[in-house]
Amino acid sequence: MFARYYYTLRHLKFIQIVGRLWQRFYRPSPNLKSAPKLRGPRRGWIKASWRSPAMLGPQEFLFLNDKKTLCLPSDWNENSLGKLWLYNLHYFDDLNASGAHARVEWHKSLIGQWVQENPPGSGNGWEPYPSSLRIVNWIKWSLSDNVLEINALDSLAVQARYLRKRLEYHLLGNHLFENAKALVFVGVFFSGEEACEWLTIGRKIIDRQLDEQILSDGGHFELSPMYHALVLEGILDLINLFQVYELSVPVGWLEVIPKMFSWLETMCHPDGDFSFFNDTALAGAPDRAHLIKYAKQLGVNIHSVSSGTKILKDSGYARLAYGNSVVIADIANVGPDYLPGHAHADSLSFELSVKNQRVLVNTGTSVYGRGADRQYQRGTSAHNTVKVDGINSSDVWAGFRVGRRAKTQLEEFSACLFPSLQAIHDGYFFLDGKIKHRRLWETGENMLEVTDVLDGHGVHLFEVFFHLHPRFELKQINSCCFLAEQSRGDIKLEIYVDAGLEWSTQYGAWHRGFGFSEENMCLKGEGNNQFPVRFSTQFNWTV
């Protein structure tokens, strides 16, 4: 246990430690004075709705595939509803979801209800992250030809003042970005000296964080396609805001956008949506097509990007595209070291698409928190990779913590006729035997061969997992061959395995989004051998 805490805490920045103490012990007194005067917008807000409606009635909500009714004032903080569900309730995303104009009266009532039933500084809704998202959503809603009442405007200013004193320096990353974005929004929405201070602080944080958070290859440094898309949307929102008030858009904001679009293109499957690496879920962020449309509406140049074979060296991902297939492989470190909360123990995992159909999938993210489901979904067994001695390649624990962590190194990459990739990680080097896992991906005509080498010494248990998309049924043909067929479709996948391992099929779950679970099948190989060990798995398909 001491080692776990040591490896977890040793990477933290000093500001995170101070910030955690600040968040825990400092509770500022809310400043309840009236809101500053509004700044007059010069043009209309460009609406870019992508979320599905979450309000099913004036007091009925659907979040995380879980429907609840808000009955009492205490329900805003009812623990039995779950922290993430309550956070979604306080975000007010529905104000800007699809068809929001039809629910305007519900929205007006709900805003007034929130102000009345959530005393300043008290409860989930006043925590920095939900405060940040709600501030932005209320302002977007107001700029979309809706009217915030005086009590809501006053509350908005109180929220901004309180947020200003509780910025999430203990977390940094996307949380601090959202805090700063909210300050920029409220600083532009209002006028006067106080609003100018909010704007100045927010802009300084945004500029500093973009330099740190957006890598040279365009990826967001938390290495989650979902959070990458959310940050990209956030930058587009900021540009939208500045255009509404005819303010000069900072050059740095415009410069990162083409790189971020290129990264996202590389990390999306041919179906147009995210690959599942680290904490990622479909519908948890706007997809690529929506973001492209939004950027074009704003007149932002995104440049043309290619979906061919590409390596993202700074992020640690690679895309191997040949014929009708795409492989997206994880050769990344857990990063950033001081902020691995959304990281999974998925070193050298990969996903495969054929035509526009996902075939091999990591199992995804459906929950946050500390439960068994969260622990499994972050663990090595939930990904298409190798596990040794029943231990995760990186020590993921407590929902959002990582202790010991694997380091990955790219060894070979070829973008020739048949793209290939080789990398190695040391996540098991601490074990007796000093084990390293090397993996080679080789593409061919309607074929992918994956070769795994476990270097080291001694006898060890090892397991390899290949998770199939729910549309595929898996059956054994003989000791060396399995057949995966689509229940609806024309793709057939023959999987040729190493006879030296014990192979089995098992049922599992694929989680396409928060609160969603679909049954799928997994092919598992297991051995208990003297190391070093080498084995290959070949995937052949017909369409």
Buried (B, 14 or more C-beta within 10 A) or exposed (E): EEEBEEBBEEBBBEEBEEBBEBBEEEEEEBBEEEBBEBBEBEEEBBBBBBBEBBBBEBBEBBBBEBEBEBEEEEBBBBEEBBEBBBBBBBBBBBBBBEEBEEBBEBBBEBBBBBBEBBEBBEBBBBBBBBBBBBBBBBBBBBBBEBEBEEEBBBBBBBBBBBBBBBBBBBBBBBBBBBBBBBBBBBBBBBBEEBBBBBBEBBBEBBEEBBEEBBBEBBBBBBBBBBBBBBBBBBBBBBBBBBBBBEBEBBEEBEEBBBBBBBBBBBBBBBBEBBBBBBBBBBBBBBBBEBBBEBBEEBEBEBEEBEBBBBBBEBBBBBBBBBBBBBBBBBBBBBBBBBBBBBBBBBBBBBBBBBBEBBBBBBBBBBBBEEEEBBBBBBBBBBBBBBBBBEBBBBBBBBBBBBBBBBEBBBEEBBBEEBBBBBBBBBBBBBBEBBBBBBBBBBBBEBBBBBBBBBBBEEEBEBBBBBBBBBBBBBEBEEEEBBBBBBEEEEBBBBBBBBEEBEBEBEEBBBBBBBBBBBEBBBBBBBBEBEBBBEBBBBBBBEB
